[in-house]
Amino acid sequence: MKNLVRFQLSTMMFLEFFIWGGWFVTLGTFLPQNLDATGSQTAMAFSTQSWGAIVAPFIIGLIADRFFNAERILGFLHLVGAVLMYFMFQAENFSSFYPYVLAYMILYMPTLALVNSISFYQMSDPSKQFSSIRVFGTIGWIISGLVISFVAWDSAQGRADGMLRYTFLMAAVASTVLGLFSFSLPKTPPSSKGEKVSISDILGLDAIGLLKNRNFLIFFISSILISIPLAFYYQNANPFLSEIGMEDPTAKMSIGQVSEALFLLLIPYFFKKFGFKITILAGMLAWTVRYLLFAYGETGELVFMLFIGIALHGICYDFFFVSGQIYTDSKAGPKIKSAAQGLITLATYGLGMLIGFWVAGQVSDMYLNADGSHNWEQIWIIPAGFAFVIMILFAIFFKDEKIAKKDIEV
């Protein structure tokens, strides 16, 4: 891969995740403080990610794979997204904000697949080359959080002055830059031009047969269920840290992305040393431990508990979700690899997190105090207990399997 192409792909990944991290992390803090959103309304806003994940296969399968170059669709979606993001910046109430965030996420979620497709098309050996490109996406997410805290938009005074609104403007500018930059990316022609594409292809229904395997069925159900406590983190972590008085909460949450990058490199070692089942169980246990640390930590002498909870993100996410993607790939035959990944994505980011965001919103409203603060101990105990139950059930019913060495390269 030429150095110019590597630079282009790395820049693309950086901007792709800078945009997402630049507003999504602080959304749960912004909505109640600036648009008077309830917990249920905040859950609706976060759920747009799930609706986007559900709609994304249709956009990719019906348009990107058949008619237009991927880089052109990427550019178009981000330019339209920039306009929608600007409207979100201007919104004065939740009812005017929600249609824009829904439309935006329906357009943004397909771009996650598009940047991967563009990258893979230019690589001679994706298993060895992709991680060095994808890591720039993690760096982009980290930098966006650092910028938000550096300009003090997430400080107590900044939140009181409504400065978090400017995260949408920042994301709109970055989206415009990526939209224009996309048209200079290497050409990635449609992969299925002229071919008939069925609804079952788009939804990954060809992979349904994998559910006949008892182990994969248990993993599939567990993936949906574990996505429910994951939604609590995305929706509540930033409001929680802001409300209890942690300084620069958005920048400190980027510790989780650093951890994610580091543990991604450790997955092959854990697979080889402990096997797939233990690796998955470690990820599940990390969710329980993280939420217990959040429940009983504080910004005083016990602040180290909060930092550990944030840093556990690498184990929480990589050891379950990335490991699960590898496991799914190993179980699928060559003809249904893409369909299988589409099915598991639909189950987790679609169905599982859709349920999770709704539950997190209901729980947040349930433990809302009269003064507008929350009983965070009770809020975090619920996903901690839920994740623990899932872990026990998975440990009992899932039989360990060996995964071929070629399938665990990341």
N, C-alpha and C positions, 0 to 999 in steps of 0.2 A: 504494500500500500504506500503510495507516494506521500511525501511529507505535507504537500498542499492539501491533499484529500484528508489526511489525518487531522490537520488543523481545522478544515471546514467541518468535519464531523464532530470534533471535540467542541468547537464553538456552538454548533447546533445543539448538542446535548446540554452544554452549559446554560444557554438561553432558555431551552425547553423547561428545565427544572428551576431555573431562577424565577421564571414567570409564575410557576405553580407555587413554589415556596414563598414567593413575595407577597401573597395575599391569603393563601389558604390557611397557613399556620395561625394567623391572628384573626381569622374570620369569627371564631367563637367569642373573642373578646370584643370585636368591633360591633357586632350586631346588637347585643343587649345594651351596650353603653351609648351607641350612636343612633340606632334605629328603634330602640325600645322593644327589641324582639324578645319573645318568651323562649323558654327552653325548647318547646315544640316547634316554634318557627325557626330557631337556629338549627334544629335537627332537619327541618325541611330544606334549608339552604345547603347543609352538608350532604344531604341525600341526593342532591343534583349530581354529585360525583358518581353515585351508583346508577342513576338514570343514564348518565353519559356512558358508563361502562356497558350498559345493556344495549344502548343504541349504536355504540361504536362499531360492532361487527357488521351492521347493515351498511354504514358509510364506507368501511373498508372493503367489504365483500361486493357491494353493488357498484361502487364508484372507483375506489383506488385500485382495486385488483383488475378492473376491466377496461377503463376508459382513459384515464389520465396518468401522467407521471406523478409519482409519489411526492417529489419535491415541490411540484406546482400546487398540488392539493394542500400540502403543508403550508406553503406561503399564503394561499387564499384563506385557509382556516384561521391562521394567526392574524391576518390583517382584519378580517371580520371580528375576530375575538378582541382585537385592540379597541374597536369601536364599542363593543358590548362592555368591555372593561371600563371605558370612559363613562358610559351611562351608569354603571355601578358606582363609580366615583361620585357622580352627581346625585344619586338617589337620596331622597329625604326621608323615606319611610320604607318599611319592609315590603309592603304591597307593591311598591314601584321597583324595589330592588330585586325581588324574587324572579320575575320573568327574565331579567337580564342574566342572572347567575345560572338559571336553568338553561337558557339558550347557549350561554358561554360554555358550560361543562359538556353539553351535547356536542359542541364543536371541538372542545379541547381534548377530551378523552381519546378520540381517534388519533390525535397527533402522537400519542405515546407509542402506538403501533407503527405509525408512519416513520418516526425517527429511527426505530429499530430496523424497519424494512430498508430504509435508505442506507443505513450503516452496513447491514448484512450484505447488501448487493455489491458494495465496494470492497468487501473483504474476501481474501483467499482462504482464510482459516478463522471463521468467527469465534470458535471455541477458545482460541488463543488471543485474538485481537480485540474482541468486543469489550472485555472488561476494562481495558486501558482507555477506551473511548467513553464508555458508560460512566466511569468514575467522575468525569467532568460534569455530568448531570448532578451528582451528589455534591460536588464542589459548588455548583451554581445555587443549589438549595441552601447550602451553608452560607454563602456570601449574601444571599438575599436576607437571611435572618440577621446577619451582622450589620448590614446596611440599615435595617429597620431600627435596631437598637442604637447604632452609632448616631443616627440623626434624632434619636430620642422620641420617635413616634410612639413607642410602646412604654415609655416612662409614665409614671403616675400623672405628671402634669400633661404630657403629650396625649394620654388617653382622655383626660378631662377636657382638653382643648379640641378633641375630635381629630387629632393628627393621624390616627390610624387610617383615616379615609384616603390619605395620600399613598397608601400601599397599592391601591387600585390604579392610581395614576402612574406609579412606577411600573406596575405590571403592564399597563397599556403601552407605555413607551417601549419596554422590552419586547412586547408582542409585535409591535410595529417593526422594530429592528429585525427580529427573527423572520417576520413575514417577508420583508424585502430581501433579507439575506438568503432565504430559502431558494429564491429563483436563481441564485448563483451556485447552488449545490450541484454535485455530479448528477447526471441524469439517471433516474430510476424508473424505467418503463413499467407499465402495468404487467403483472405476472400472469394474469389469466385472460389476456386480451383475446376476444373472439370465442371464448369458452362459455358454456352455459353454467351459471352458478345457481344452485338451488338454495332454498331457505335452510335446509338441513346443513348445507355446507357452511352457510354464514353463521349459524348458531352453534356450530360444532356438534350437531346431533349425531353425526357419524361416530362420535366417540362415546355415545351412550352405552354401547356394548361393553365398555370397560367396567361399567357398574355391575356387571354379572360376576366380576371377580370380587370375592368377599372382602379382601384386604383393601382394594381400591375403593369399594363402596364405603367402608368405614372411614378411610382417609377423606373421601369426598364429603361425607356428612360432617366430619370433624372440621374440615376447612370452612364450611359454611358457618358452623357454630363458633369457631374461634375468631371469625371475622366480627362477631358481635362485640366482644370486649375490645378489639382493635379500634372500632369506631369510637369508643369512649375516649381513647387517647387523642385521636385526631380532633374530636369535637371539644373536649374539656381540658386538655393539658394546658394550653396557653391561658384560657380564662382562670384556671386554678392557680397557676403560678403568678399571674398578675394580681389576682384578688388577695392572695396571702402576703403580697408585698415583696416578691422577689424582684430585684433590679435587673433590667435588661433581659426579661424572660425569653424573648424570641431568639436573641443571640445565644443564650445558654441552652435552649432547646436544640441548637445546631450540634451540640455534643452528640446527640442521638444519631445524626447523619454521619459524623466522623466514626462513631462506633459501627454503624451499618457498613461503611466501606471496609473497615478492618476485619469484621467478622465474616464478610463475604469471602475474604481470602482464606479463612480458616475452615470453611465448609468441607473442602476435599479432605482435610486432615481429620475432621470429626467423623466424616463418613467412613473413612478407612479405619480409624481407631475404635469407634463406638458403634458404627452401623446406623442405618437410616432411622430405625425406631427410637433409639436413644437420642439422636440429634433432634428429632421432632418433639420428643417429650421435653427436652431441655428448653426448646422454644416455648412450649406451653407453660412450663413451670416459671419461665422468666416473666410471662405476663402476670401470673399470680403474685410473684415476688415484687414486681414493679408497682402494682397497684396497692399492695400492702405498704410499701415504702412511701407512696404518695399519701395514703390514708393517715399514716402516723408521723410523717416527716413535717418539718416546719422550717421557717427561714432563720431561726435562731441557732441553738446548739445542734439541732438535728438536721441542719441544712444538707449535710452530707448524704442523708437518705434520699433527698430529692435529686441530687446529682447522680447518685447511683441508679435511681429509677429512670432518669433520662438516658444515662449511658447504656442501660440494658436494651435500648431499642435495637441494637445490632443483633443481639441474640433473639429478641422477640420476633423481629421481622425476618431476618435472614434464615434462622434455623428452622422456622416453620414455612414461610411463604416461598422463599427461594429454594429451600430443600424440597418443598412440595412440587415446585415447577420441574425440578430435576427428576423427581420420582415419577411424575406424570409423563415426562418425556421418555423415561425408561420403560414404562408400561405400554406406551402407545407404539404401534407399528409405524413404519415409514410413511404409510399412506394417510394416517390420521394424527400425526404429531401436531400439526397446526390446529386441527379440530379439537384435540384433547386439551391443548393450552387455552383455546377459546372457551371451552366448557368450564374449566377450572377458574378462569378469570370471571366468567359470568356468574359462577357460584359464589366467589369470594367478594370481589369488588362490586358485583351486581347485587345478588340476593342477600348474601350474608351481611354486608355493610349497610344495605338498605334497611334491614331489620335492626341492625346495631345502632344506626343513627337515630331511628325512631325510639328505641328503648332508652338510649342515652338522653334524649330530650325529655322523655317522660320522667326519668329518674331525677334529672336536674330540676325539673319543676316540682317534683315531689319533695325535694330537700332544699327548697328555696326558703330562706328566712324572711321574716317580715321587713328587715332593713335592706333587703336586696342581696345580701351575702348568701353563701351556700354552706350546707353541712357537708364539707368535702370528705370527711371520714366515712360517712355512710355512702356517699356517692361512689367512692373508690372500692369500698368493700364488696359491692355487688358484682362488678366485673372480675374482681379477684377470685371470689368464690365460684363464679360461673366458669372461669378458665380452669380452675382447679378440678372441678367436676368433669369437664371435658378431658382433661389430662388423665384422670383415673380411668375413665371409660375407654379411652384410646389405649392405655397401657394394658387393660384387660383383654380387649377384643382384637387388637391389631397384632398379627404375627409378624415378627421381624423378617425382613428380606434383605438379601445382598444385592447391591446395585453395581453393575459393571463399571470398571474404572473409566471407560470412555464416556460414560454418562455423567460423571461428576466434575468434569472440567468446567471452570467458570472464568 
